[in-house]
């Protein structure tokens, strides 16, 4: 069974940092075309945060997190990370890890392209 499991969320003050982890089981991350992070705040639509295309190792970021968030991967641990620095209250959301195995056409920012999802981890940034 293929699973993506997120961890690392929590409560942090404005300006603080958190590192989210997405551990894959049942399939190695290299078998996915893209691995990404999305987030969803209360009463808002799910939003793209960052993604990495496995073959070319290209990483994309939403403009709102560029320079503050960094997506990285550890092939040996079959894990993808999202390092989040300089956190703001507007970063508060449930963060989801997602992946798919489709051919990538353009920046992989659309949630409907992803068919593997984790259960989410809550990130709360207090002001």
BAFI-3210 file (N, C-alpha, C; in Angstrom, 3 decimals, decimal comma, padded with zeros to 6 digits):
// residues 127
n [1|2|3|4|5|6|7|8|9|10|11|12|13|14|15|16|17|18|19|20|21|22|23|24|25|26|27|28|29|30|31|32|33|34|35|36|37|38|39|40|41|42|43|44|45|46|47|48|49|50|51|52|53|54|55|56|57|58|59|60|61|62|63|64|65|66|67|68|69|70|71|72|73|74|75|76|77|78|79|80|81|82|83|84|85|86|87|88|89|90|91|92|93|94|95|96|97|98|99|100|101|102|103|104|105|106|107|108|109|110|111|112|113|114|115|116|117|118|119|120|121|122|123|124|125|126|127]
n.u [000,845|000,592|001,787|001,857|003,262|002,995|004,826|005,896|004,591|003,195|002,916|004,076|005,807|005,465|007,950|009,382|010,586|009,920|010,252|008,896|008,211|007,897|007,297|007,634|006,046|005,777|006,360|009,149|010,231|011,416|009,995|007,848|006,705|006,518|006,822|005,142|004,202|001,239|-001,130|-003,849|-005,904|-008,381|-011,614|-010,638|-009,387|-007,419|-003,957|-001,125|002,220|004,975|007,021|008,758|010,284|011,078|012,885|014,336|015,042|013,997|012,781|009,865|008,247|005,589|004,910|004,530|006,048|008,620|012,084|011,719|010,813|012,064|012,265|013,419|015,031|015,653|016,988|017,911|016,511|014,021|012,383|010,854|011,378|010,168|011,459|010,671|011,025|011,093|008,353|004,927|001,767|-000,126|000,735|-000,416|-002,022|-003,277|-000,877|-000,130|001,388|001,963|001,805|002,469|002,465|002,402|003,077|004,897|003,732|004,515|004,656|004,176|001,666|-001,022|-003,528|-005,288|-003,904|-002,603|-002,584|-001,893|-001,936|-001,009|-002,057|-002,008|-000,611|-000,819|000,013|000,554|000,860|001,531|000,691]
n.v [-001,188|002,169|004,943|008,258|010,059|012,737|014,819|016,922|019,324|022,080|024,518|027,787|030,873|034,057|034,601|032,405|028,977|025,876|022,412|020,377|016,951|014,402|011,212|008,393|005,300|001,974|002,590|003,891|007,288|008,108|006,860|008,388|011,066|013,692|015,304|017,079|019,934|021,089|023,408|024,122|026,484|027,331|027,501|028,159|027,494|024,647|025,184|025,529|025,023|024,153|022,223|019,391|018,105|014,889|013,644|015,740|017,170|019,710|022,476|024,098|027,013|028,620|032,081|033,401|032,091|031,972|032,237|031,896|029,316|026,004|023,232|019,970|016,815|013,501|010,859|008,433|008,136|008,120|010,361|013,558|016,972|020,035|022,916|025,585|028,892|032,128|032,394|033,360|034,624|034,204|031,883|029,881|026,811|023,593|021,391|019,494|016,652|015,555|013,529|012,412|010,337|011,131|012,426|015,389|018,534|021,693|023,933|022,097|022,715|022,278|020,991|018,979|017,263|015,506|012,348|010,960|011,419|012,706|012,647|015,092|017,811|019,991|023,397|026,147|029,554|031,956|035,343]
n.w [000,000|-000,910|000,798|002,089|004,629|006,707|008,984|011,730|012,037|014,007|016,682|016,371|016,868|015,175|012,742|013,428|012,885|011,207|010,363|008,056|007,390|004,923|004,640|002,611|001,930|000,679|-001,895|-003,581|-003,451|-005,788|-007,716|-008,226|-010,312|-009,537|-006,406|-003,912|-001,861|-000,449|000,952|003,178|004,435|006,932|005,537|003,059|-000,279|-001,268|-001,553|-003,645|-002,583|-002,804|-005,061|-006,358|-009,197|-009,921|-011,805|-013,218|-011,063|-010,453|-008,713|-007,634|-006,379|-004,619|-005,007|-002,592|-000,706|-001,538|-000,950|001,723|002,314|001,850|-000,182|000,115|-000,483|000,684|-000,557|000,449|002,801|001,830|001,936|001,893|002,574|004,019|004,719|006,689|007,143|008,793|009,452|009,036|010,252|008,239|007,081|008,438|008,373|007,279|006,222|003,398|001,982|-001,311|-004,299|-007,659|-010,645|-013,234|-016,561|-016,589|-017,451|-017,763|-014,858|-011,880|-010,333|-009,890|-007,884|-008,631|-010,271|-008,681|-007,219|-004,988|-001,584|001,611|005,097|006,235|008,178|010,903|010,889|012,842|013,186|015,440|016,171]
ca.u [000,000|001,370|001,408|002,675|002,973|003,622|005,068|006,689|003,796|003,102|002,643|005,310|005,567|005,861|009,392|009,986|010,842|009,506|010,604|007,947|008,728|006,943|007,913|006,888|006,150|005,106|006,948|010,196|009,866|011,931|009,012|006,880|007,219|006,557|006,398|004,813|003,521|000,108|-001,667|-005,238|-006,334|-009,831|-012,505|-009,927|-009,064|-006,077|-003,030|000,207|003,314|006,261|007,049|010,025|010,159|012,138|013,888|015,176|015,337|013,605|011,879|008,997|007,685|004,607|005,585|004,404|006,991|009,973|013,057|011,460|010,625|012,957|011,936|014,594|014,709|016,675|016,651|018,218|015,443|012,730|011,663|010,919|011,252|009,844|011,995|009,899|011,641|010,418|006,928|003,969|000,433|-000,831|001,193|-001,200|-002,815|-002,903|000,054|-000,254|002,343|001,243|002,688|001,843|003,387|002,038|004,037|004,785|003,654|004,450|004,851|003,219|001,031|-002,458|-003,784|-006,038|-002,985|-001,993|-003,488|-001,432|-001,962|-000,881|-003,197|-001,860|-000,068|-001,241|001,001|-000,101|001,815|000,874|001,200]
ca.v [000,000|003,388|005,916|009,432|010,425|013,999|015,093|018,120|020,515|022,522|025,929|028,568|032,315|034,762|034,659|031,125|027,989|024,488|021,553|019,302|015,758|013,546|009,906|007,533|003,853|001,228|002,969|004,887|008,596|008,223|006,287|009,434|012,105|014,932|015,326|018,478|020,353|021,993|023,780|024,566|027,224|027,227|028,185|028,534|026,381|024,089|026,064|025,008|025,628|023,836|020,916|018,960|017,081|013,958|013,383|016,909|017,806|021,119|022,818|025,247|027,579|029,707|033,365|033,839|031,381|032,037|032,851|031,515|027,859|025,214|021,815|019,135|015,396|012,564|009,621|007,289|008,005|008,129|011,432|014,923|017,929|021,428|023,800|026,824|029,938|033,432|032,080|034,443|034,106|033,754|030,532|028,924|025,925|022,183|021,163|018,164|016,128|014,936|013,017|011,728|009,657|011,524|013,250|016,777|019,550|022,975|023,870|021,131|023,454|021,994|019,903|017,882|016,340|014,635|011,286|010,407|012,484|012,362|012,993|016,489|018,181|021,361|024,426|027,342|030,621|032,965|036,725]
ca.w [000,000|-001,005|001,807|002,363|006,013|007,089|010,399|011,963|012,257|015,382|016,954|016,383|016,827|013,954|012,573|013,780|011,845|011,356|009,243|007,815|006,719|004,216|004,463|001,697|002,109|-000,367|-003,176|-003,371|-003,984|-007,152|-008,626|-008,519|-011,188|-008,775|-005,016|-003,647|-000,644|-000,562|002,250|003,165|005,611|007,134|004,611|001,838|-001,156|-001,137|-002,250|-003,933|-001,821|-003,426|-005,703|-006,943|-010,226|-009,511|-012,827|-013,470|-009,774|-010,503|-007,612|-007,852|-005,162|-004,708|-004,776|-001,196|000,169|-002,100|-000,064|003,125|002,392|001,008|-000,327|-000,121|-000,446|001,123|-001,247|001,302|003,797|001,130|002,628|001,396|003,664|003,737|005,749|006,668|007,971|008,808|009,340|009,233|010,605|007,031|006,737|009,216|007,510|007,273|005,131|002,834|001,013|-002,422|-005,344|-008,788|-011,549|-014,591|-017,279|-016,144|-018,497|-017,086|-013,405|-011,295|-009,245|-009,795|-006,933|-009,242|-010,931|-007,690|-006,793|-003,723|-000,584|003,011|005,924|006,613|009,477|011,193|011,207|013,369|013,464|016,282|015,958]
c.u [000,889|000,861|002,398|002,280|003,744|003,834|005,820|005,900|003,761|002,759|003,964|004,947|005,992|007,383|010,106|010,122|010,257|010,035|009,597|008,641|007,586|007,663|007,032|007,104|005,377|005,636|008,047|009,780|010,342|010,971|007,854|007,524|007,462|006,153|006,225|004,253|002,407|-000,320|-003,105|-005,566|-007,846|-010,600|-011,784|-009,655|-007,643|-005,139|-001,687|001,246|004,650|006,185|008,425|009,760|011,367|013,242|014,853|015,607|015,105|012,590|011,143|008,455|006,584|005,330|005,585|005,402|008,421|010,904|012,862|011,364|011,612|012,511|013,220|014,177|015,912|016,314|016,864|017,116|014,059|011,805|011,898|010,659|010,786|010,340|011,308|010,515|010,834|008,908|006,057|002,618|-000,337|-000,323|000,417|-002,133|-002,492|-002,042|-000,008|000,913|001,545|002,237|001,861|002,920|003,120|003,187|003,815|004,782|003,486|004,665|003,782|002,482|-000,447|-002,728|-004,488|-005,161|-002,447|-002,992|-002,995|-001,283|-001,701|-002,082|-003,145|-001,275|-000,348|-000,035|000,240|000,977|001,087|001,518|001,680]
c.v [001,249|004,383|007,072|009,897|011,684|014,054|016,409|019,395|020,900|023,985|026,671|030,040|032,899|034,922|033,367|030,192|026,631|023,717|020,421|018,159|015,016|012,242|009,022|006,070|003,173|001,508|003,970|006,205|008,777|007,643|007,253|010,446|013,392|014,650|016,791|018,676|021,321|022,378|024,253|025,214|027,098|028,098|028,704|027,297|025,899|024,859|025,370|025,757|025,411|022,454|020,652|017,883|016,158|013,810|014,532|017,605|019,314|021,389|024,115|025,709|028,569|030,999|033,764|033,168|031,412|032,795|032,496|029,998|027,184|023,762|021,053|017,676|014,604|011,211|008,396|007,039|007,990|009,196|012,764|015,868|019,285|022,250|025,149|027,804|031,222|033,268|033,269|033,846|033,595|032,415|029,464|028,127|024,483|021,965|019,695|017,866|015,410|014,479|012,469|011,168|010,020|012,279|014,706|017,709|020,891|022,820|023,008|021,708|023,122|020,792|018,728|016,921|015,281|013,589|010,535|011,557|011,913|012,865|014,459|016,676|019,669|022,243|025,672|028,352|031,713|034,332|037,341]
c.w [000,000|000,027|001,840|003,762|006,367|008,594|010,506|012,173|013,725|015,475|017,072|016,334|015,479|013,917|012,883|012,596|012,220|010,160|009,170|007,085|006,051|003,921|003,598|002,051|000,999|-001,760|-002,867|-004,034|-005,416|-008,183|-008,907|-009,476|-010,407|-007,334|-004,624|-002,254|-001,024|000,854|002,092|004,495|005,753|006,150|003,368|001,003|-000,898|-002,065|-002,457|-003,109|-002,530|-004,043|-006,281|-007,978|-010,106|-010,541|-013,034|-012,189|-009,851|-009,405|-007,927|-006,498|-005,490|-004,355|-003,300|-000,259|-000,352|-001,166|001,391|003,297|001,444|001,014|-000,613|-000,019|000,012|000,531|-000,356|002,333|003,157|001,706|001,924|002,561|003,143|004,920|005,620|007,655|007,870|008,667|009,720|009,613|009,382|006,506|007,499|008,306|007,851|006,030|004,707|001,894|-000,070|-003,480|-006,500|-009,701|-012,999|-015,251|-016,879|-017,350|-017,802|-015,593|-012,748|-010,096|-009,044|-008,907|-007,595|-010,030|-009,977|-007,205|-005,563|-002,740|000,805|003,788|006,395|007,996|009,699|011,519|011,646|013,747|014,226|016,071|017,262]
res [x|x|x|x|x|x|x|x|x|x|x|x|x|x|x|x|x|x|x|x|x|x|x|x|x|x|x|x|x|x|x|x|x|x|x|x|x|x|x|x|x|x|x|x|x|x|x|x|x|x|x|x|x|x|x|x|x|x|x|x|x|x|x|x|x|x|x|x|x|x|x|x|x|x|x|x|x|x|x|x|x|x|x|x|x|x|x|x|x|x|x|x|x|x|x|x|x|x|x|x|x|x|x|x|x|x|x|x|x|x|x|x|x|x|x|x|x|x|x|x|x|x|x|x|x|x|x]
***
